[in-house]
Amino acid sequence: MVLKAIIDQGENGWLVGQLEEIPAVMTQGKTIQELKANLMDALGLYLEVDSTSPTSTHYEVIFE
């Protein structure tokens, strides 16, 4: 499954990212690299909490 990240400029230089297909996965970072890592962490936490999600599914996040 491919997920698309929506990235916007937030306040005070922070970048804000959200997964288009899973809006509950949202985070921020000072750099694009930090934001990507934080989005992957947030997705992992989301899948951990959402017990209805299949655990064997491979997710690929595309940053545009």
C-alpha positions as CSV (number, residue, x, y, z in Angstrom):
1,M,0.0,0.0,0.0
2,V,1.3,3.4,-0.9
3,L,0.4,6.4,1.4
4,K,0.8,10.0,0.4
5,A,2.1,12.6,2.9
6,I,0.8,16.1,2.7
7,I,3.3,18.6,4.0
8,D,2.6,22.2,4.9
9,Q,4.7,25.0,6.4
10,G,3.6,25.5,10.0
11,E,4.3,28.3,12.5
12,N,7.8,29.3,13.5
13,G,9.5,27.3,10.7
14,W,8.1,23.9,11.6
15,L,6.8,21.6,8.9
16,V,3.5,19.8,9.5
17,G,2.8,16.5,7.8
18,Q,-0.3,14.3,7.6
19,L,-1.0,11.1,5.7
20,E,-3.7,11.7,3.2
21,E,-5.2,8.2,3.5
22,I,-5.0,8.1,7.3
23,P,-5.6,11.7,8.6
24,A,-5.1,10.6,12.2
25,V,-1.4,10.2,11.4
26,M,-0.1,13.8,11.8
27,T,3.1,15.2,13.2
28,Q,5.7,17.9,12.7
29,G,9.4,18.4,12.3
30,K,12.0,21.1,11.9
31,T,13.5,19.5,8.7
32,I,12.0,17.3,6.0
33,Q,14.1,14.4,7.3
34,E,12.9,14.9,10.8
35,L,9.3,15.1,9.6
36,K,9.6,11.9,7.5
37,A,11.0,10.0,10.5
38,N,8.2,11.4,12.8
39,L,5.6,10.4,10.2
40,M,6.9,6.9,10.1
41,D,6.9,6.8,13.9
42,A,3.3,8.1,14.1
43,L,2.2,5.6,11.5
44,G,3.7,2.8,13.6
45,L,2.0,4.0,16.7
46,Y,-1.3,4.3,14.8
47,L,-1.1,0.7,13.5
48,E,-0.1,-0.5,17.0
49,V,-3.2,1.1,18.5
50,D,-5.6,0.2,15.7
51,S,-6.0,-3.5,16.3
52,T,-8.2,-3.9,13.3
53,S,-5.3,-3.1,10.9
54,P,-3.5,-6.1,9.4
55,T,-0.1,-6.4,10.9
56,S,1.5,-8.1,7.8
57,T,0.7,-5.2,5.4
58,H,3.6,-3.4,4.0
59,Y,3.2,0.4,3.9
60,E,5.3,2.7,1.7
61,V,5.0,6.4,2.4
62,I,5.7,8.7,-0.6
63,F,6.8,12.2,0.3
64,E,5.9,14.8,-2.4
